[in-house]
Amino acid sequence: MVKPIRLFGVYERMIPDARPDARGRTEYHYILFDYLCKVQRGVVAAADDASRVRWVAQPDLDRYLLTEGTREVIEQAFRAR
């Protein structure tokens, strides 16, 4: 369980449809609300919005394939804490 400390940022992601006949349409449109949180208790576990979850140290971020823009948000959160 985590306790939200503060809203860190709101981000919009639009993923274009890659099909040849898409004509510039958007396949996915996300609005993401990122929070800085403090762990209260329990064990971290993926919910229905993720296949897996893991705590990662800042120097180890290069080991992971992240979606566009994600690394920048994580780095901002490390600086803000």
C-alpha positions in Angstrom: 0.0 0.0 0.0 1.3 3.5 -0.8 0.3 6.9 0.3 0.2 9.6 -2.4 2.4 12.5 -1.4 1.6 14.8 -4.3 0.6 14.9 -7.9 3.9 15.0 -9.8 2.6 15.5 -13.3 -0.1 15.0 -15.9 1.0 13.7 -19.3 -0.8 13.0 -22.6 0.4 10.2 -24.9 -1.1 9.6 -28.3 0.1 6.6 -30.2 -0.6 6.7 -34.0 -2.3 3.7 -35.7 0.5 1.9 -37.6 -1.8 0.1 -40.0 -1.3 1.1 -43.7 -4.9 2.2 -44.1 -5.0 4.2 -40.8 -4.9 7.7 -42.6 -3.2 9.4 -39.6 -5.7 8.1 -37.0 -4.7 7.6 -33.3 -4.7 4.0 -32.1 -4.2 4.8 -28.4 -4.7 8.0 -26.4 -3.7 8.1 -22.8 -3.9 10.7 -20.0 -1.4 9.7 -17.3 -1.5 11.1 -13.7 1.9 10.5 -12.0 2.1 10.7 -8.2 5.1 10.7 -5.8 4.1 8.2 -3.1 5.4 6.8 0.1 5.3 3.1 0.8 3.1 2.4 3.8 3.0 -1.4 4.0 2.7 -4.6 2.0 4.5 -6.1 -0.9 4.6 -4.4 -4.4 2.5 -6.3 -6.9 1.2 -5.7 -10.4 -2.5 -5.0 -10.7 -4.7 -5.3 -13.8 -2.9 -2.4 -15.5 0.5 -4.1 -15.6 2.0 -7.5 -16.2 4.8 -7.1 -13.7 6.3 -4.5 -11.3 9.7 -4.0 -9.8 11.7 -1.5 -7.7 14.6 -0.2 -9.7 17.5 1.9 -8.6 18.2 5.0 -10.7 21.5 3.8 -12.0 19.9 0.6 -13.3 17.2 2.3 -15.5 19.3 1.8 -18.6 18.7 -2.0 -18.4 15.0 -1.5 -19.2 13.2 -0.7 -22.4 10.9 2.2 -21.5 8.2 3.8 -23.6 9.0 7.3 -25.1 9.1 10.0 -22.4 9.0 7.6 -19.5 12.7 7.9 -18.6 12.5 11.7 -18.5 9.5 11.5 -16.1 11.3 9.1 -13.8 14.4 11.3 -13.7 12.3 14.3 -12.8 10.7 12.3 -10.0 14.1 11.3 -8.6 15.2 14.9 -8.6 12.0 16.0 -6.9 12.1 13.6 -4.0 
